[in-house]
Amino acid sequence: MKAEEINPQIWRDFFQNFSALNRGTMMSVELLRFDGRTDQIVRDTPLTKMTFETEACSDVLSLTFGSPGERELVHEAIEPIHVRVKQNEHGQKILQVEAENGITVVHFHSGRVPDLVELKTYKGNRIAMARDDRRFAIPR
């Protein structure tokens, strides 16, 4: 599986485009905490929006999920460090956001991300990406 790291300089544009292209797409999200725990945030829930805000103290990526007429659920990745997109040969994809509060892993099947990634990637840390491929491989 190939991992593409998104350049931090274009995160705001990437998340805005990702949100616009994938609004309503069913996604599952889990938070891998640094103490070894895993929290299921949402399962097969439509994406409402994704925003990236730069605040005085920290940067925050907010992911909002829910169906119309239902209460929305918001998950935040505080101070993102790395953002990667991975895809297996069956079309399943992962958006992985490594942040101060853990690693947010977003599972989805949308075919709308590769065009964004091809145009807006950079080399990143290949050693970390190779390590992450072993730790966060998409199951077949």
Stockholm file with secondary structure:
# STOCKHOLM 1.0

chainA/1-140         MKAEEINPQIWRDFFQNFSALNRGTMMSVELLRFDGRTDQIVRDTPLTKMTFETEACSDVLSLTFGSPGERELVHEAIEPIHVRVKQNEHGQKILQVEAENGITVVHFHSGRVPDLVELKTYKGNRIAMARDDRRFAIPR
#=GR chainA/1-140 SS CEEEEECGGGHHHHHHHHHHHHTTCEEEEEEECTTSCEEEEEEEEEEEEEEEEECSSCEEEEEEECCTTSCCEEEEEESEEEEEEEECTTSCEEEEEEETTEEEEEEECCSCSHHHHHHSEECCCHHHHHHHHHHTCCCC
#=GC SS_cons         CEEEEECGGGHHHHHHHHHHHHTTCEEEEEEECTTSCEEEEEEEEEEEEEEEEECSSCEEEEEEECCTTSCCEEEEEESEEEEEEEECTTSCEEEEEEETTEEEEEEECCSCSHHHHHHSEECCCHHHHHHHHHHTCCCC
//
